[in-house]
């Protein structure tokens, strides 16, 4: 899962199943939010994701912002 590599690499060496599931959920949620926003020509879902993380640790917010940027900058917008 190249798109989410940064999030997965940030997991601790002894990560739990729950931590892996949370990381995968984050990656998939960001991907889907940007796909939906692209289809509907909006940023509504991106804003919802960022709002949901407003109280999260700064590192987590930064990882999500990087995912959003990565998805938006993909050369091919394959959905």
C-alpha positions as CSV (number, residue, x, y, z in Angstrom):
1,X,0.0,0.0,0.0
2,X,2.3,2.7,-1.3
3,X,-0.1,5.5,-0.7
4,X,-0.2,4.9,3.1
5,X,3.5,4.0,3.5
6,X,4.3,7.0,5.7
7,X,1.5,6.1,8.1
8,X,2.4,2.5,8.2
9,X,6.1,3.3,8.7
10,X,5.2,5.4,11.7
11,X,3.7,2.4,13.6
12,X,5.9,1.2,16.4
13,X,7.9,-2.0,15.8
14,X,5.7,-3.9,18.2
15,X,2.4,-2.6,16.8
16,X,-0.8,-4.2,17.9
17,X,-3.6,-5.4,15.6
18,X,-5.7,-2.5,16.8
19,X,-2.9,0.0,15.8
20,X,-2.6,-1.6,12.4
21,X,-6.4,-1.5,11.9
22,X,-6.5,2.2,13.0
23,X,-3.7,3.0,10.5
24,X,-5.4,1.2,7.6
25,X,-8.8,2.9,8.5
26,X,-7.1,6.3,8.4
27,X,-5.5,5.6,5.0
28,X,-8.7,4.3,3.5
29,X,-10.8,7.2,4.9
30,X,-8.4,9.8,3.5
31,X,-8.3,8.1,0.1
32,X,-12.1,7.9,-0.1
33,X,-12.7,11.4,1.2
34,X,-10.5,12.9,-1.6
35,X,-12.1,10.6,-4.3
36,X,-15.5,11.8,-3.2
37,X,-14.5,15.4,-3.2
38,X,-13.0,15.0,-6.6
39,X,-16.1,13.4,-8.0
40,X,-18.3,16.1,-6.5
41,X,-15.9,19.0,-7.0
42,X,-15.8,20.0,-3.4
43,X,-13.6,19.8,-0.3
44,X,-16.4,18.9,2.1
45,X,-15.1,15.4,3.0
46,X,-11.5,16.6,3.4
47,X,-12.7,19.2,5.8
48,X,-14.7,16.6,7.8
49,X,-11.6,14.4,8.1
50,X,-9.5,17.4,9.3
51,X,-12.2,18.5,11.7
52,X,-12.5,15.0,13.2
53,X,-8.8,15.1,13.9
54,X,-8.7,18.6,15.4
55,X,-8.0,17.3,18.9
56,X,-5.6,14.5,17.7
57,X,-1.9,14.8,18.4
58,X,-0.1,17.1,16.0
59,X,1.9,14.2,14.5
60,X,-1.3,12.4,13.5
61,X,-2.7,15.6,12.0
62,X,0.4,16.0,10.0
63,X,0.4,12.5,8.7
64,X,-3.2,12.9,7.5
65,X,-2.4,16.2,5.8
66,X,0.5,14.5,4.0
67,X,-1.9,11.8,2.9
68,X,-4.3,14.4,1.6
69,X,-1.6,16.2,-0.3
70,X,-0.2,12.9,-1.7
71,X,-3.7,11.8,-3.0
72,X,-4.3,15.2,-4.6
73,X,-0.9,15.2,-6.3
74,X,-1.1,11.7,-7.8
75,X,-0.2,12.0,-11.4
76,X,-3.1,9.7,-12.4
77,X,-6.3,10.2,-10.5
78,X,-7.3,6.5,-10.6
79,X,-10.3,6.0,-8.3
